[in-house]
Amino acid sequence: MKKIAVIPNPLKDIGLIYTREVIDALTGGAEIVMEDQYRISNFPVKYRRGAELYKDIDIAILLGGDGTIIQSAGKCARNGISMLGINLGTIGFMSEVETAHIKTAIRRLLADDYRVENRMMLKVDIIKNGNHHGRYHALNDVIVSKSPDSKIINLVLHSGEERVNTYVADGMIISTPTGSTGYSLSAGGPVVDPMMQLYVATPICAHMLSARSAVLPADKSITIRLNDRSSSYNEAMVSVDGDMQCRIKSGDEVVISKSQYDARLIRMIDQSFYDTLIQKLS
């Protein structure tokens, strides 16, 4: 019997109405677990605390939007858990199951009638004052952006040992192919097939005529460094999949490489990425 974690976004699923529908459809066909905070709802499931939720789990069902999947992607990837998204958001590139099809999707899930897509993730290492400050994993993107105290930042982008360019801008987005339809697209970056293995580097509001997005190979690491020659007030914020992690200053670096983990997305709809793209963004 499959072990399935049900992870709702309570801000999207008000009253946990769709969560209850998912649990009702799973009951008797799988062992269901949820975070301890939902114990008050008296669902017929097992409850776990914190990181224990992801241990020995086969599948995670996430109710929300793409943001809900992104928030859990790192924990699921590190534990080899496949993710099925129930779309309660607006666009839903990754959370493809609509609420009207919950029962059908659960029936197919329990019957192993689905496929799994492996999506590339990023490993992000932050170097401050020459010392390793932290490591993170991202499904969508890493953003280095000016802090409220900086009017503009000056940064240098390297691919492996080669300098790509020096940018005077509000920041830089490094996205995965999956993340190419997010903030990177809004900033003028290209759309990339999510099954590819590469990075997209897109400057944010660059103050230079030559600034364009760069598509870079995933077999080389990317380094973003705040330029030493710029003002001592040159300071930036680093966010990973939308979560702000730290501030960096001149001389600090953000080193990005291909993660050893893949995000595993469950797919049931036989529709090409490009058809979905046109449907969602038209």
C-alpha positions as CSV (number, residue, x, y, z in Angstrom):
1,M,0.0,0.0,0.0
2,K,1.3,3.4,-1.0
3,K,2.2,6.0,1.7
4,I,0.9,9.3,0.6
5,A,1.4,12.7,2.3
6,V,-1.4,15.3,1.8
7,I,0.0,18.8,1.9
8,P,-2.6,21.6,1.6
9,N,-2.1,25.3,1.3
10,P,-4.8,26.5,3.8
11,L,-4.7,30.0,2.3
12,K,-5.8,28.5,-1.0
13,D,-8.1,25.7,0.3
14,I,-10.2,27.6,2.7
15,G,-11.9,25.3,5.2
16,L,-9.8,22.4,3.7
17,I,-12.8,21.4,1.5
18,Y,-10.7,20.0,-1.3
19,T,-8.3,18.4,1.1
20,R,-11.1,16.4,2.6
21,E,-12.2,15.4,-0.9
22,V,-8.7,14.1,-1.6
23,I,-8.5,12.2,1.7
24,D,-12.0,10.7,1.2
25,A,-10.8,9.4,-2.3
26,L,-7.6,8.0,-0.8
27,T,-9.1,6.3,2.2
28,G,-8.8,2.5,2.0
29,G,-6.4,2.7,-0.9
30,A,-3.3,4.3,0.7
31,E,-1.7,5.1,4.0
32,I,-2.3,8.8,4.4
33,V,-0.1,11.2,6.5
34,M,-0.4,14.9,7.2
35,E,1.4,17.6,9.2
36,D,0.5,17.6,12.9
37,Q,-1.0,21.1,12.7
38,Y,-4.1,19.6,10.9
39,R,-4.8,17.2,13.8
40,I,-7.7,19.4,14.9
41,S,-9.5,18.6,11.6
42,N,-9.9,15.0,12.7
43,F,-9.0,13.5,9.3
44,P,-8.7,9.7,9.3
45,V,-4.9,10.0,8.7
46,K,-1.6,9.6,10.6
47,Y,0.0,12.9,11.8
48,R,3.7,13.8,11.8
49,R,5.8,16.7,12.9
50,G,8.2,18.8,10.8
51,A,10.6,16.9,8.6
52,E,9.1,13.5,9.7
53,L,6.3,14.2,7.3
54,Y,8.6,13.4,4.3
55,K,10.2,10.1,5.6
56,D,9.3,6.8,4.0
57,I,6.7,8.5,1.7
58,D,6.0,7.5,-1.9
59,I,3.9,10.4,-3.1
60,A,3.0,13.9,-1.9
61,I,-0.3,15.4,-3.0
62,L,0.0,19.2,-2.8
63,L,-3.1,21.4,-2.9
64,G,-2.5,25.0,-3.9
65,G,-0.7,26.5,-6.9
66,D,2.8,26.2,-8.4
67,G,4.1,28.1,-5.4
68,T,2.9,25.3,-3.1
69,I,4.8,22.7,-5.1
70,I,7.9,24.9,-5.2
71,Q,7.9,25.3,-1.4
72,S,7.9,21.5,-0.9
73,A,10.1,20.6,-3.9
74,G,13.4,20.5,-2.1
75,K,12.2,18.3,0.8
76,C,10.4,15.9,-1.6
77,A,13.4,15.7,-4.0
78,R,15.8,14.9,-1.2
79,N,13.6,12.1,-0.1
80,G,12.8,10.7,-3.6
81,I,9.1,11.6,-3.3
82,S,7.0,12.1,-6.5
83,M,4.6,15.1,-6.4
84,L,1.0,15.5,-7.6
85,G,-0.3,19.0,-7.7
86,I,-4.0,19.9,-7.3
87,N,-4.4,23.4,-8.9
88,L,-6.1,25.9,-6.6
89,G,-4.1,28.8,-8.0
90,T,-4.4,30.9,-11.2
91,I,-1.9,29.4,-13.8
92,G,-0.7,26.0,-12.6
93,F,2.1,24.9,-15.0
94,M,3.1,22.2,-12.5
95,S,-0.1,21.6,-10.5
96,E,-2.1,20.3,-13.5
97,V,-5.1,18.6,-11.8
98,E,-8.1,20.8,-11.6
99,T,-10.5,20.5,-8.7
100,A,-13.3,19.0,-10.9
101,H,-11.0,16.0,-11.6
102,I,-9.8,15.2,-8.1
103,K,-11.6,11.8,-7.9
104,T,-10.4,10.7,-11.3
105,A,-6.9,11.7,-10.6
106,I,-6.8,9.9,-7.3
107,R,-8.2,6.7,-8.9
108,R,-5.5,6.8,-11.5
109,L,-2.9,7.5,-8.9
110,L,-3.8,4.5,-6.9
111,A,-3.9,2.4,-10.1
112,D,-0.4,3.6,-11.1
113,D,-1.9,5.1,-14.2
114,Y,0.5,8.1,-14.6
115,R,4.0,9.1,-15.6
116,V,6.7,10.9,-13.8
117,E,8.8,13.8,-15.2
118,N,12.2,14.5,-13.6
119,R,12.9,18.2,-13.5
120,M,16.3,19.7,-13.0
121,M,17.0,21.6,-9.8
122,L,19.7,24.1,-8.7
123,K,22.2,23.8,-5.9
124,V,23.0,27.2,-4.5
125,D,26.1,27.9,-2.4
126,I,26.5,31.4,-0.8
127,I,30.1,32.6,-0.1
128,K,30.5,35.5,2.3
129,N,33.9,37.0,3.2
130,G,35.5,33.9,1.6
131,N,33.5,31.5,3.9
132,H,30.7,29.1,3.0
133,H,27.5,30.7,4.4
134,G,24.8,28.3,3.3
135,R,23.5,25.8,0.8
136,Y,20.1,25.6,-0.7
137,H,18.2,23.7,-3.5
138,A,15.8,25.4,-6.0
139,L,13.3,24.1,-8.5
140,N,12.4,27.5,-10.0
141,D,15.1,30.2,-9.6
142,V,17.7,32.1,-7.7
143,I,17.5,35.8,-7.6
144,V,20.2,38.3,-6.6
145,S,18.5,41.7,-6.3
146,K,19.4,45.1,-5.0
147,S,18.6,45.8,-1.3
148,P,16.4,48.7,-0.2
149,D,19.7,50.6,0.6
150,S,21.1,50.2,-2.9
151,K,19.9,52.2,-5.9
152,I,21.6,49.8,-8.3
153,I,24.1,46.9,-8.2
154,N,27.1,46.0,-10.2
155,L,27.6,42.3,-10.7
156,V,29.8,39.9,-12.7
157,L,28.5,36.6,-14.1
158,H,30.8,33.7,-14.8
159,S,30.0,30.3,-16.5
160,G,32.7,28.0,-15.2
161,E,36.0,29.9,-15.6
162,E,34.6,32.2,-18.4
163,R,33.2,35.7,-17.7
164,V,29.9,36.1,-19.4
165,N,29.3,39.8,-18.7
166,T,29.3,42.5,-16.2
167,Y,25.9,44.0,-15.4
168,V,24.7,47.3,-14.0
169,A,21.1,46.4,-13.0
170,D,18.5,45.9,-10.3
171,G,19.5,42.2,-10.1
172,M,19.9,38.9,-11.9
173,I,17.6,35.9,-12.2
174,I,19.1,32.4,-12.7
175,S,16.3,30.0,-13.5
176,T,15.9,26.4,-14.3
177,P,14.0,25.4,-17.5
178,T,11.0,24.9,-15.1
179,G,11.4,28.4,-13.8
180,S,11.7,29.9,-17.2
181,T,8.0,30.6,-17.3
182,G,8.1,32.5,-14.0
183,Y,9.8,35.7,-13.0
184,S,12.4,35.2,-15.7
185,L,9.8,35.3,-18.4
186,S,8.3,38.5,-16.9
187,A,11.8,40.0,-17.0
188,G,12.2,39.3,-20.7
189,G,13.8,35.9,-20.6
190,P,13.1,33.0,-23.0
191,V,10.7,30.1,-22.5
192,V,12.6,26.8,-22.3
193,D,11.3,23.3,-22.5
194,P,11.2,22.1,-18.9
195,M,12.8,18.8,-19.7
196,M,16.1,20.4,-20.8
197,Q,19.3,20.7,-18.8
198,L,20.5,24.3,-18.7
199,Y,20.3,27.7,-16.9
200,V,18.7,30.9,-18.0
201,A,20.4,34.1,-16.7
202,T,18.2,37.1,-17.0
203,P,19.2,40.6,-15.8
204,I,16.5,42.6,-14.0
205,C,16.0,46.2,-15.3
206,A,19.6,46.4,-16.7
207,H,21.0,50.0,-17.1
208,M,22.8,49.0,-20.3
209,L,21.9,48.5,-23.9
210,S,23.7,45.3,-24.4
211,A,22.0,43.3,-21.6
212,R,20.2,40.2,-22.8
213,S,19.3,36.9,-21.3
214,A,22.0,34.2,-21.6
215,V,21.3,30.5,-21.9
216,L,24.1,28.6,-20.2
217,P,25.1,24.9,-20.0
218,A,24.2,23.0,-16.9
219,D,27.5,21.1,-16.8
220,K,29.3,24.3,-15.7
221,S,28.7,26.1,-12.5
222,I,27.5,29.7,-12.5
223,T,29.0,32.4,-10.2
224,I,27.5,35.8,-9.5
225,R,29.8,38.2,-7.7
226,L,29.1,41.7,-6.5
227,N,31.8,43.8,-8.2
228,D,34.6,44.7,-5.8
229,R,35.2,48.0,-7.7
230,S,31.7,49.3,-7.0
231,S,30.6,51.3,-4.1
232,S,30.9,50.0,-0.5
233,Y,27.2,50.4,-0.3
234,N,26.8,47.8,-3.1
235,E,24.6,45.3,-1.3
236,A,22.2,42.7,-2.6
237,M,19.6,40.2,-1.3
238,V,19.6,36.5,-2.3
239,S,16.4,34.6,-2.6
240,V,15.9,31.0,-3.5
241,D,12.5,29.9,-4.9
242,G,11.0,33.1,-3.5
243,D,12.4,32.8,0.1
244,M,14.9,35.5,1.0
245,Q,18.0,33.7,2.5
246,C,20.6,36.4,3.2
247,R,22.2,39.7,2.1
248,I,25.6,39.8,0.4
249,K,28.1,42.6,-0.1
250,S,30.9,43.5,-2.5
251,G,33.2,40.6,-3.1
252,D,30.7,38.0,-1.9
253,E,29.6,35.2,-4.4
254,V,26.6,33.1,-5.2
255,V,27.7,29.8,-6.8
256,I,25.0,27.9,-8.7
257,S,25.3,24.4,-10.0
258,K,23.1,21.5,-11.1
259,S,21.6,19.8,-8.0
260,Q,22.1,16.1,-7.5
261,Y,18.4,16.0,-6.8
262,D,15.6,16.1,-9.4
263,A,12.0,17.2,-8.7
264,R,9.6,14.3,-9.6
265,L,6.3,15.6,-11.0
266,I,3.4,13.2,-11.6
267,R,1.7,13.8,-14.9
268,M,-1.7,12.5,-16.1
269,I,-2.7,14.8,-18.9
270,D,-1.4,13.9,-22.4
271,Q,-0.8,17.5,-23.4
272,S,2.5,19.0,-24.7
273,F,4.3,21.7,-22.7
274,Y,3.7,24.1,-25.6
275,D,0.0,23.5,-25.7
276,T,-0.1,24.1,-22.0
277,L,1.9,27.3,-22.4
278,I,-0.4,28.7,-25.0
279,Q,-3.5,27.7,-22.9
280,K,-2.2,29.2,-19.6
281,L,-0.7,32.4,-21.0
282,S,-3.1,33.4,-23.8
